[in-house]
Amino acid sequence: PVTVLDTDKIEILPELISKYDLLSIPVINEQHQLEGMVLVEDIVEDLLDNRKSKI
């Protein structure tokens, strides 16, 4: 499965979601333990917030 590390930058998430047609991505630590999930909604919200702050 597609996962990201808890130390990865948020900027990689939109590309992964698009490339693999995902609705969520598990976030794991260096010991491969689940730390949480990032949802598509989280990414969209972050992108919209960033656009608003640039206006």
PQR file of N, CA, C, O and H, with PARSE charges and radii, in Angstrom:
ATOM      1  N   PRO A   1       0.818  -1.207   0.000 -0.5600 1.5000
ATOM      2  CA  PRO A   1       0.000   0.000   0.000  0.2800 2.0000
ATOM      3  C   PRO A   1       0.857   1.265   0.000  0.5500 1.7000
ATOM      4  O   PRO A   1       2.016   1.244   0.415 -0.5500 1.4000
ATOM      5  N   VAL A   2       0.283   2.342  -0.461 -0.4000 1.5000
ATOM      6  CA  VAL A   2       0.962   3.633  -0.463 -0.0000 2.0000
ATOM      7  C   VAL A   2       0.884   4.215   0.943  0.5500 1.7000
ATOM      8  O   VAL A   2      -0.196   4.313   1.526 -0.5500 1.4000
ATOM      9  H   VAL A   2      -0.659   2.360  -0.798  0.4000 1.0000
ATOM     10  N   THR A   3       2.038   4.599   1.480 -0.4000 1.5000
ATOM     11  CA  THR A   3       2.102   5.234   2.795 -0.0000 2.0000
ATOM     12  C   THR A   3       3.071   6.403   2.733  0.5500 1.7000
ATOM     13  O   THR A   3       3.860   6.523   1.795 -0.5500 1.4000
ATOM     14  H   THR A   3       2.916   4.519   1.006  0.4000 1.0000
ATOM     15  N   VAL A   4       3.003   7.260   3.738 -0.4000 1.5000
ATOM     16  CA  VAL A   4       3.985   8.325   3.899 -0.0000 2.0000
ATOM     17  C   VAL A   4       4.524   8.256   5.315  0.5500 1.7000
ATOM     18  O   VAL A   4       3.855   7.787   6.236 -0.5500 1.4000
ATOM     19  H   VAL A   4       2.362   7.163   4.500  0.4000 1.0000
ATOM     20  N   LEU A   5       5.745   8.734   5.465 -0.4000 1.5000
ATOM     21  CA  LEU A   5       6.338   8.809   6.797 -0.0000 2.0000
ATOM     22  C   LEU A   5       5.864  10.070   7.500  0.5500 1.7000
ATOM     23  O   LEU A   5       5.523  11.061   6.853 -0.5500 1.4000
ATOM     24  H   LEU A   5       6.288   9.115   4.717  0.4000 1.0000
ATOM     25  N   ASP A   6       5.844  10.029   8.820 -0.4000 1.5000
ATOM     26  CA  ASP A   6       5.430  11.206   9.581 -0.0000 2.0000
ATOM     27  C   ASP A   6       6.422  12.357   9.443  0.5500 1.7000
ATOM     28  O   ASP A   6       6.144  13.470   9.891 -0.5500 1.4000
ATOM     29  H   ASP A   6       6.120   9.224   9.346  0.4000 1.0000
ATOM     30  N   THR A   7       7.569  12.103   8.833 -0.4000 1.5000
ATOM     31  CA  THR A   7       8.564  13.156   8.603 -0.0000 2.0000
ATOM     32  C   THR A   7       8.527  13.702   7.171  0.5500 1.7000
ATOM     33  O   THR A   7       9.238  14.656   6.857 -0.5500 1.4000
ATOM     34  H   THR A   7       7.795  11.199   8.470  0.4000 1.0000
ATOM     35  N   ASP A   8       7.703  13.104   6.302 -0.4000 1.5000
ATOM     36  CA  ASP A   8       7.594  13.568   4.914 -0.0000 2.0000
ATOM     37  C   ASP A   8       6.931  14.942   4.855  0.5500 1.7000
ATOM     38  O   ASP A   8       6.138  15.306   5.724 -0.5500 1.4000
ATOM     39  H   ASP A   8       7.125  12.329   6.557  0.4000 1.0000
ATOM     40  N   LYS A   9       7.269  15.688   3.822 -0.4000 1.5000
ATOM     41  CA  LYS A   9       6.671  17.013   3.624 -0.0000 2.0000
ATOM     42  C   LYS A   9       5.278  16.877   3.019  0.5500 1.7000
ATOM     43  O   LYS A   9       5.024  15.997   2.196 -0.5500 1.4000
ATOM     44  H   LYS A   9       7.912  15.393   3.116  0.4000 1.0000
ATOM     45  N   ILE A  10       4.388  17.758   3.441 -0.4000 1.5000
ATOM     46  CA  ILE A  10       3.000  17.724   2.981 -0.0000 2.0000
ATOM     47  C   ILE A  10       2.888  17.950   1.477  0.5500 1.7000
ATOM     48  O   ILE A  10       1.904  17.534   0.866 -0.5500 1.4000
ATOM     49  H   ILE A  10       4.594  18.473   4.109  0.4000 1.0000
ATOM     50  N   GLU A  11       3.868  18.594   0.879 -0.4000 1.5000
ATOM     51  CA  GLU A  11       3.830  18.899  -0.553 -0.0000 2.0000
ATOM     52  C   GLU A  11       3.792  17.654  -1.437  0.5500 1.7000
ATOM     53  O   GLU A  11       3.364  17.741  -2.589 -0.5500 1.4000
ATOM     54  H   GLU A  11       4.668  18.931   1.376  0.4000 1.0000
ATOM     55  N   ILE A  12       4.225  16.503  -0.933 -0.4000 1.5000
ATOM     56  CA  ILE A  12       4.208  15.283  -1.748 -0.0000 2.0000
ATOM     57  C   ILE A  12       2.832  14.634  -1.817  0.5500 1.7000
ATOM     58  O   ILE A  12       2.579  13.813  -2.699 -0.5500 1.4000
ATOM     59  H   ILE A  12       4.572  16.432   0.002  0.4000 1.0000
ATOM     60  N   LEU A  13       1.944  14.991  -0.901 -0.4000 1.5000
ATOM     61  CA  LEU A  13       0.658  14.307  -0.802 -0.0000 2.0000
ATOM     62  C   LEU A  13      -0.262  14.497  -2.004  0.5500 1.7000
ATOM     63  O   LEU A  13      -0.830  13.510  -2.472 -0.5500 1.4000
ATOM     64  H   LEU A  13       2.149  15.657  -0.185  0.4000 1.0000
ATOM     65  N   PRO A  14      -0.440  15.709  -2.531 -0.5600 1.5000
ATOM     66  CA  PRO A  14      -1.338  15.833  -3.695  0.2800 2.0000
ATOM     67  C   PRO A  14      -0.919  14.962  -4.881  0.5500 1.7000
ATOM     68  O   PRO A  14      -1.767  14.382  -5.559 -0.5500 1.4000
ATOM     69  N   GLU A  15       0.370  14.874  -5.127 -0.4000 1.5000
ATOM     70  CA  GLU A  15       0.853  14.044  -6.239 -0.0000 2.0000
ATOM     71  C   GLU A  15       0.530  12.571  -6.003  0.5500 1.7000
ATOM     72  O   GLU A  15       0.098  11.880  -6.926 -0.5500 1.4000
ATOM     73  H   GLU A  15       1.059  15.345  -4.577  0.4000 1.0000
ATOM     74  N   LEU A  16       0.734  12.085  -4.783 -0.4000 1.5000
ATOM     75  CA  LEU A  16       0.438  10.685  -4.471 -0.0000 2.0000
ATOM     76  C   LEU A  16      -1.052  10.390  -4.606  0.5500 1.7000
ATOM     77  O   LEU A  16      -1.441   9.363  -5.162 -0.5500 1.4000
ATOM     78  H   LEU A  16       1.085  12.646  -4.034  0.4000 1.0000
ATOM     79  N   ILE A  17      -1.875  11.289  -4.098 -0.4000 1.5000
ATOM     80  CA  ILE A  17      -3.324  11.101  -4.178 -0.0000 2.0000
ATOM     81  C   ILE A  17      -3.776  11.037  -5.630  0.5500 1.7000
ATOM     82  O   ILE A  17      -4.599  10.197  -5.994 -0.5500 1.4000
ATOM     83  H   ILE A  17      -1.558  12.124  -3.646  0.4000 1.0000
ATOM     84  N   SER A  18      -3.243  11.917  -6.448 -0.4000 1.5000
ATOM     85  CA  SER A  18      -3.607  11.947  -7.864 -0.0000 2.0000
ATOM     86  C   SER A  18      -3.072  10.725  -8.609  0.5500 1.7000
ATOM     87  O   SER A  18      -3.802  10.085  -9.366 -0.5500 1.4000
ATOM     88  H   SER A  18      -2.575  12.600  -6.152  0.4000 1.0000
ATOM     89  N   LYS A  19      -1.810  10.408  -8.395 -0.4000 1.5000
ATOM     90  CA  LYS A  19      -1.158   9.311  -9.112 -0.0000 2.0000
ATOM     91  C   LYS A  19      -1.827   7.965  -8.838  0.5500 1.7000
ATOM     92  O   LYS A  19      -2.001   7.158  -9.751 -0.5500 1.4000
ATOM     93  H   LYS A  19      -1.217  10.928  -7.780  0.4000 1.0000
ATOM     94  N   TYR A  20      -2.201   7.725  -7.578 -0.4000 1.5000
ATOM     95  CA  TYR A  20      -2.751   6.424  -7.194 -0.0000 2.0000
ATOM     96  C   TYR A  20      -4.267   6.451  -6.970  0.5500 1.7000
ATOM     97  O   TYR A  20      -4.845   5.459  -6.525 -0.5500 1.4000
ATOM     98  H   TYR A  20      -2.059   8.380  -6.836  0.4000 1.0000
ATOM     99  N   ASP A  21      -4.915   7.588  -7.278 -0.4000 1.5000
ATOM    100  CA  ASP A  21      -6.364   7.730  -7.137 -0.0000 2.0000
ATOM    101  C   ASP A  21      -6.830   7.326  -5.734  0.5500 1.7000
ATOM    102  O   ASP A  21      -7.703   6.473  -5.576 -0.5500 1.4000
ATOM    103  H   ASP A  21      -4.446   8.394  -7.639  0.4000 1.0000
ATOM    104  N   LEU A  22      -6.232   7.952  -4.730 -0.4000 1.5000
ATOM    105  CA  LEU A  22      -6.488   7.617  -3.333 -0.0000 2.0000
ATOM    106  C   LEU A  22      -7.506   8.554  -2.698  0.5500 1.7000
ATOM    107  O   LEU A  22      -7.697   9.685  -3.145 -0.5500 1.4000
ATOM    108  H   LEU A  22      -5.523   8.645  -4.859  0.4000 1.0000
ATOM    109  N   LEU A  23      -8.153   8.063  -1.654 -0.4000 1.5000
ATOM    110  CA  LEU A  23      -9.025   8.890  -0.826 -0.0000 2.0000
ATOM    111  C   LEU A  23      -8.362   9.215   0.507  0.5500 1.7000
ATOM    112  O   LEU A  23      -8.753  10.162   1.190 -0.5500 1.4000
ATOM    113  H   LEU A  23      -7.999   7.144  -1.291  0.4000 1.0000
ATOM    114  N   SER A  24      -7.355   8.421   0.871 -0.4000 1.5000
ATOM    115  CA  SER A  24      -6.608   8.662   2.100 -0.0000 2.0000
ATOM    116  C   SER A  24      -5.241   7.997   1.988  0.5500 1.7000
ATOM    117  O   SER A  24      -5.021   7.114   1.158 -0.5500 1.4000
ATOM    118  H   SER A  24      -7.038   7.652   0.316  0.4000 1.0000
ATOM    119  N   ILE A  25      -4.332   8.446   2.845 -0.4000 1.5000
ATOM    120  CA  ILE A  25      -2.983   7.877   2.872 -0.0000 2.0000
ATOM    121  C   ILE A  25      -2.602   7.617   4.325  0.5500 1.7000
ATOM    122  O   ILE A  25      -2.661   8.531   5.147 -0.5500 1.4000
ATOM    123  H   ILE A  25      -4.510   9.163   3.519  0.4000 1.0000
ATOM    124  N   PRO A  26      -2.211   6.381   4.655 -0.5600 1.5000
ATOM    125  CA  PRO A  26      -1.742   6.105   6.008  0.2800 2.0000
ATOM    126  C   PRO A  26      -0.404   6.802   6.273  0.5500 1.7000
ATOM    127  O   PRO A  26       0.472   6.854   5.410 -0.5500 1.4000
ATOM    128  N   VAL A  27      -0.275   7.329   7.477 -0.4000 1.5000
ATOM    129  CA  VAL A  27       0.971   7.959   7.914 -0.0000 2.0000
ATOM    130  C   VAL A  27       1.617   7.022   8.926  0.5500 1.7000
ATOM    131  O   VAL A  27       1.013   6.663   9.936 -0.5500 1.4000
ATOM    132  H   VAL A  27      -0.986   7.287   8.178  0.4000 1.0000
ATOM    133  N   ILE A  28       2.867   6.630   8.631 -0.4000 1.5000
ATOM    134  CA  ILE A  28       3.576   5.705   9.514 -0.0000 2.0000
ATOM    135  C   ILE A  28       4.845   6.361  10.056  0.5500 1.7000
ATOM    136  O   ILE A  28       5.333   7.353   9.514 -0.5500 1.4000
ATOM    137  H   ILE A  28       3.358   6.922   7.810  0.4000 1.0000
ATOM    138  N   ASN A  29       5.368   5.776  11.148 -0.4000 1.5000
ATOM    139  CA  ASN A  29       6.640   6.261  11.682 -0.0000 2.0000
ATOM    140  C   ASN A  29       7.773   5.378  11.163  0.5500 1.7000
ATOM    141  O   ASN A  29       7.542   4.469  10.365 -0.5500 1.4000
ATOM    142  H   ASN A  29       4.971   4.971  11.588  0.4000 1.0000
ATOM    143  N   GLU A  30       8.980   5.644  11.612 -0.4000 1.5000
ATOM    144  CA  GLU A  30      10.144   4.897  11.113 -0.0000 2.0000
ATOM    145  C   GLU A  30      10.106   3.418  11.490  0.5500 1.7000
ATOM    146  O   GLU A  30      10.794   2.603  10.874 -0.5500 1.4000
ATOM    147  H   GLU A  30       9.167   6.382  12.260  0.4000 1.0000
ATOM    148  N   GLN A  31       9.307   3.067  12.497 -0.4000 1.5000
ATOM    149  CA  GLN A  31       9.145   1.663  12.888 -0.0000 2.0000
ATOM    150  C   GLN A  31       7.971   1.007  12.148  0.5500 1.7000
ATOM    151  O   GLN A  31       7.569  -0.110  12.471 -0.5500 1.4000
ATOM    152  H   GLN A  31       8.749   3.729  12.997  0.4000 1.0000
ATOM    153  N   HIS A  32       7.430   1.719  11.151 -0.4000 1.5000
ATOM    154  CA  HIS A  32       6.309   1.254  10.325 -0.0000 2.0000
ATOM    155  C   HIS A  32       5.031   1.058  11.131  0.5500 1.7000
ATOM    156  O   HIS A  32       4.190   0.229  10.780 -0.5500 1.4000
ATOM    157  H   HIS A  32       7.757   2.627  10.888  0.4000 1.0000
ATOM    158  N   GLN A  33       4.887   1.820  12.210 -0.4000 1.5000
ATOM    159  CA  GLN A  33       3.658   1.802  13.002 -0.0000 2.0000
ATOM    160  C   GLN A  33       2.753   2.932  12.525  0.5500 1.7000
ATOM    161  O   GLN A  33       3.217   4.033  12.227 -0.5500 1.4000
ATOM    162  H   GLN A  33       5.569   2.493  12.494  0.4000 1.0000
ATOM    163  N   LEU A  34       1.470   2.646  12.458 -0.4000 1.5000
ATOM    164  CA  LEU A  34       0.509   3.642  12.006 -0.0000 2.0000
ATOM    165  C   LEU A  34       0.435   4.802  12.992  0.5500 1.7000
ATOM    166  O   LEU A  34       0.239   4.599  14.190 -0.5500 1.4000
ATOM    167  H   LEU A  34       1.093   1.752  12.699  0.4000 1.0000
ATOM    168  N   GLU A  35       0.592   6.004  12.481 -0.4000 1.5000
ATOM    169  CA  GLU A  35       0.498   7.218  13.294 -0.0000 2.0000
ATOM    170  C   GLU A  35      -0.824   7.938  13.045  0.5500 1.7000
ATOM    171  O   GLU A  35      -1.311   8.662  13.913 -0.5500 1.4000
ATOM    172  H   GLU A  35       0.751   6.168  11.507  0.4000 1.0000
ATOM    173  N   GLY A  36      -1.406   7.740  11.856 -0.4000 1.5000
ATOM    174  CA  GLY A  36      -2.659   8.410  11.518 -0.0000 2.0000
ATOM    175  C   GLY A  36      -2.958   8.274  10.043  0.5500 1.7000
ATOM    176  O   GLY A  36      -2.313   7.511   9.323 -0.5500 1.4000
ATOM    177  H   GLY A  36      -1.009   7.152  11.151  0.4000 1.0000
ATOM    178  N   MET A  37      -3.954   9.034   9.608 -0.4000 1.5000
ATOM    179  CA  MET A  37      -4.376   9.013   8.209 -0.0000 2.0000
ATOM    180  C   MET A  37      -4.515  10.444   7.716  0.5500 1.7000
ATOM    181  O   MET A  37      -4.943  11.327   8.459 -0.5500 1.4000
ATOM    182  H   MET A  37      -4.478   9.653  10.193  0.4000 1.0000
ATOM    183  N   VAL A  38      -4.151  10.668   6.461 -0.4000 1.5000
ATOM    184  CA  VAL A  38      -4.397  11.951   5.808 -0.0000 2.0000
ATOM    185  C   VAL A  38      -5.493  11.700   4.781  0.5500 1.7000
ATOM    186  O   VAL A  38      -5.365  10.827   3.923 -0.5500 1.4000
ATOM    187  H   VAL A  38      -3.803   9.951   5.857  0.4000 1.0000
ATOM    188  N   LEU A  39      -6.568  12.469   4.876 -0.4000 1.5000
ATOM    189  CA  LEU A  39      -7.692  12.329   3.954 -0.0000 2.0000
ATOM    190  C   LEU A  39      -7.577  13.333   2.817  0.5500 1.7000
ATOM    191  O   LEU A  39      -6.950  14.382   2.962 -0.5500 1.4000
ATOM    192  H   LEU A  39      -6.673  13.178   5.573  0.4000 1.0000
ATOM    193  N   VAL A  40      -8.189  13.003   1.687 -0.4000 1.5000
ATOM    194  CA  VAL A  40      -8.216  13.924   0.552 -0.0000 2.0000
ATOM    195  C   VAL A  40      -8.762  15.276   1.004  0.5500 1.7000
ATOM    196  O   VAL A  40      -8.262  16.318   0.580 -0.5500 1.4000
ATOM    197  H   VAL A  40      -8.698  12.150   1.569  0.4000 1.0000
ATOM    198  N   GLU A  41      -9.776  15.266   1.855 -0.4000 1.5000
ATOM    199  CA  GLU A  41     -10.369  16.512   2.350 -0.0000 2.0000
ATOM    200  C   GLU A  41      -9.332  17.370   3.070  0.5500 1.7000
ATOM    201  O   GLU A  41      -9.358  18.596   2.962 -0.5500 1.4000
ATOM    202  H   GLU A  41     -10.182  14.420   2.199  0.4000 1.0000
ATOM    203  N   ASP A  42      -8.421  16.731   3.803 -0.4000 1.5000
ATOM    204  CA  ASP A  42      -7.362  17.461   4.503 -0.0000 2.0000
ATOM    205  C   ASP A  42      -6.455  18.180   3.514  0.5500 1.7000
ATOM    206  O   ASP A  42      -6.060  19.324   3.739 -0.5500 1.4000
ATOM    207  H   ASP A  42      -8.400  15.735   3.890  0.4000 1.0000
ATOM    208  N   ILE A  43      -6.130  17.504   2.424 -0.4000 1.5000
ATOM    209  CA  ILE A  43      -5.237  18.080   1.415 -0.0000 2.0000
ATOM    210  C   ILE A  43      -5.922  19.240   0.703  0.5500 1.7000
ATOM    211  O   ILE A  43      -5.321  20.297   0.512 -0.5500 1.4000
ATOM    212  H   ILE A  43      -6.451  16.575   2.242  0.4000 1.0000
ATOM    213  N   VAL A  44      -7.178  19.042   0.312 -0.4000 1.5000
ATOM    214  CA  VAL A  44      -7.923  20.099  -0.373 -0.0000 2.0000
ATOM    215  C   VAL A  44      -8.040  21.324   0.528  0.5500 1.7000
ATOM    216  O   VAL A  44      -7.840  22.451   0.077 -0.5500 1.4000
ATOM    217  H   VAL A  44      -7.666  18.183   0.467  0.4000 1.0000
ATOM    218  N   GLU A  45      -8.360  21.105   1.789 -0.4000 1.5000
ATOM    219  CA  GLU A  45      -8.482  22.215   2.741 -0.0000 2.0000
ATOM    220  C   GLU A  45      -7.163  22.969   2.878  0.5500 1.7000
ATOM    221  O   GLU A  45      -7.150  24.200   2.903 -0.5500 1.4000
ATOM    222  H   GLU A  45      -8.521  20.189   2.155  0.4000 1.0000
ATOM    223  N   ASP A  46      -6.060  22.238   2.967 -0.4000 1.5000
ATOM    224  CA  ASP A  46      -4.747  22.874   3.085 -0.0000 2.0000
ATOM    225  C   ASP A  46      -4.418  23.689   1.834  0.5500 1.7000
ATOM    226  O   ASP A  46      -3.915  24.807   1.934 -0.5500 1.4000
ATOM    227  H   ASP A  46      -6.071  21.239   2.946  0.4000 1.0000
ATOM    228  N   LEU A  47      -4.701  23.132   0.663 -0.4000 1.5000
ATOM    229  CA  LEU A  47      -4.442  23.853  -0.587 -0.0000 2.0000
ATOM    230  C   LEU A  47      -5.279  25.126  -0.685  0.5500 1.7000
ATOM    231  O   LEU A  47      -4.784  26.169  -1.114 -0.5500 1.4000
ATOM    232  H   LEU A  47      -5.111  22.223   0.582  0.4000 1.0000
ATOM    233  N   LEU A  48      -6.545  25.038  -0.288 -0.4000 1.5000
ATOM    234  CA  LEU A  48      -7.414  26.214  -0.330 -0.0000 2.0000
ATOM    235  C   LEU A  48      -6.954  27.276   0.660  0.5500 1.7000
ATOM    236  O   LEU A  48      -6.966  28.466   0.343 -0.5500 1.4000
ATOM    237  H   LEU A  48      -6.947  24.191   0.061  0.4000 1.0000
ATOM    238  N   ASP A  49      -6.550  26.859   1.849 -0.4000 1.5000
ATOM    239  CA  ASP A  49      -6.042  27.805   2.846 -0.0000 2.0000
ATOM    240  C   ASP A  49      -4.797  28.513   2.335  0.5500 1.7000
ATOM    241  O   ASP A  49      -4.636  29.717   2.536 -0.5500 1.4000
ATOM    242  H   ASP A  49      -6.540  25.893   2.106  0.4000 1.0000
ATOM    243  N   ASN A  50      -3.918  27.770   1.675 -0.4000 1.5000
ATOM    244  CA  ASN A  50      -2.693  28.366   1.137 -0.0000 2.0000
ATOM    245  C   ASN A  50      -3.010  29.371   0.035  0.5500 1.7000
ATOM    246  O   ASN A  50      -2.365  30.417  -0.049 -0.5500 1.4000
ATOM    247  H   ASN A  50      -4.049  26.793   1.511  0.4000 1.0000
ATOM    248  N   ARG A  51      -3.982  29.074  -0.801 -0.4000 1.5000
ATOM    249  CA  ARG A  51      -4.361  30.002  -1.874 -0.0000 2.0000
ATOM    250  C   ARG A  51      -4.963  31.276  -1.296  0.5500 1.7000
ATOM    251  O   ARG A  51      -4.668  32.376  -1.765 -0.5500 1.4000
ATOM    252  H   ARG A  51      -4.506  28.225  -0.733  0.4000 1.0000
ATOM    253  N   LYS A  52      -5.805  31.128  -0.278 -0.4000 1.5000
ATOM    254  CA  LYS A  52      -6.431  32.295   0.341 -0.0000 2.0000
ATOM    255  C   LYS A  52      -5.390  33.207   0.967  0.5500 1.7000
ATOM    256  O   LYS A  52      -5.509  34.431   0.902 -0.5500 1.4000
ATOM    257  H   LYS A  52      -6.044  30.235   0.103  0.4000 1.0000
ATOM    258  N   SER A  53      -4.373  32.616   1.572 -0.4000 1.5000
ATOM    259  CA  SER A  53      -3.351  33.428   2.236 -0.0000 2.0000
ATOM    260  C   SER A  53      -2.470  34.165   1.228  0.5500 1.7000
ATOM    261  O   SER A  53      -1.827  35.153   1.583 -0.5500 1.4000
ATOM    262  H   SER A  53      -4.277  31.622   1.626  0.4000 1.0000
ATOM    263  N   LYS A  54      -2.432  33.705  -0.017 -0.4000 1.5000
ATOM    264  CA  LYS A  54      -1.618  34.354  -1.049 -0.0000 2.0000
ATOM    265  C   LYS A  54      -2.376  35.472  -1.765  0.5500 1.7000
ATOM    266  O   LYS A  54      -1.779  36.265  -2.493 -0.5500 1.4000
ATOM    267  H   LYS A  54      -2.954  32.902  -0.306  0.4000 1.0000
ATOM    268  N   ILE A  55      -3.684  35.531  -1.557 -0.4000 1.5000
ATOM    269  CA  ILE A  55      -4.494  36.561  -2.232 -0.0000 2.0000
ATOM    270  C   ILE A  55      -4.380  37.876  -1.485  0.5500 1.7000
ATOM    271  O   ILE A  55      -4.984  38.870  -1.888 -0.5500 1.4000
ATOM    272  H   ILE A  55      -4.169  34.887  -0.965  0.4000 1.0000
TER
END
